[in-house]
């Protein structure tokens, strides 16, 4: 794949541009490769190519589109072991999670391959005699897709599969932290039989490729996943051109554990939600809100389970927790740990010196107790293997604290009470609610998204994706 180039524009791989490297976070002596950033001119060319290809692709037959999407999905699934290993090496998630991500990405394409055929409109009788009304959906145009590093292929897949399925053209701007994974994905999409220019990929820093997409009047919509800070910037720029935007951003997800919880379920869900993926998931359980009656047993069990987690090289099969993605994220995590300690939180795991054979950004999963919901660490997204226990007196207090956040992506409750679970489902102010399950982990055929600062715009995935990737037309026909 190394001879492909970094940027795919109008069906051609380009090899010029300012170079940047990708480093393995499990072993910083391992340089994955040197890549080229797209210039502003390259990005403008990619947008123009997508615009020029739109007429042909938006009028392509449903069967052609379905065949292409199925083909992309099949290749991703067939090569999930190989590309999953590349993700593990480049992003640092354990290899099984990398393989799972690529497999899931294939499922997104297969799902939307089938969705191509669901071209259902609506018919209405007009208020006027002998007139009928048709409500149909049409492709939107050119979609700018801007993605983060934590799911290098899955986030791109869940945006690009519906974009193509509904007849749009795409310019992808992946995170500059994962260029090799982006090339592996772009290569599969490129070879799928799409007409040239329908799919383009421009790499490099957000300040060039990202901003060029965001500021372009020739982009009809931007679908972004990343931090709140970048999302806000994108929204402000896009609105100047009346560009449609969809933003999926950070969170501060709460997992509520009630006195009647099954303790094994509570500990398994908390460990999975807080620490798997090195806590670098937008749905990670960073706040563990625990009722007083189960608090001490839960904390004791969590300490044991957290200390037993195997932290190591993402490519080792035994590793459960990989490194954090880079030095910047490592330093940010350390800053939040210091801030929590300064605010009086008690660190019960995480203070051991972590020795791993390789030179990487390793961090022992860190659990704090004696925290409250006003501490900085419980208000801001950390995006690392760090979780805080907040002790509460009853369910009502747990619900109030769970909802007391600027964010609202995912929340969970561990309880055996149907009454409490039902109340929580209805009153939790988040886009996804989990009952006796980790806050992380979602299906690919149903909507995904959050509330408050976590999301802006229509939901992603499942049948709801059409709200963003199509535009509605109302036609009146006199007979
Ligand atoms: P980030 O905001 O730093 O970067 C995301 C993307 O935006 C990258 O491709 C980056 O190059 C680009 N970008 C940066 N500055 C830009 C600018 N000025 N204009 C246009 N594009 C720009 O986020 P990240 O560190 O890559 O990802 C981590 C964040 O992503 C976390 O906050 C996490 O919660 C969030 N996330 C959310 C979801 C979700 O579905 N809600 C899923 C995964 C990750």
Boltz pocket constraint, residues with backbone or C-beta under 6 A from the ligand:
constraints:
  - pocket:
      binder: B
      contacts: [[A, 146], [A, 147], [A, 148], [A, 149], [A, 150], [A, 151], [A, 155], [A, 173], [A, 174], [A, 175], [A, 176], [A, 204], [A, 205], [A, 206], [A, 207], [A, 209], [A, 210], [A, 211], [A, 214], [A, 225], [A, 226], [A, 227], [A, 228], [A, 229], [A, 230], [A, 231], [A, 233], [A, 234], [A, 248], [A, 249], [A, 250], [A, 251], [A, 281], [A, 282], [A, 381], [A, 383], [A, 409], [A, 454]]
      max_distance: 6.0
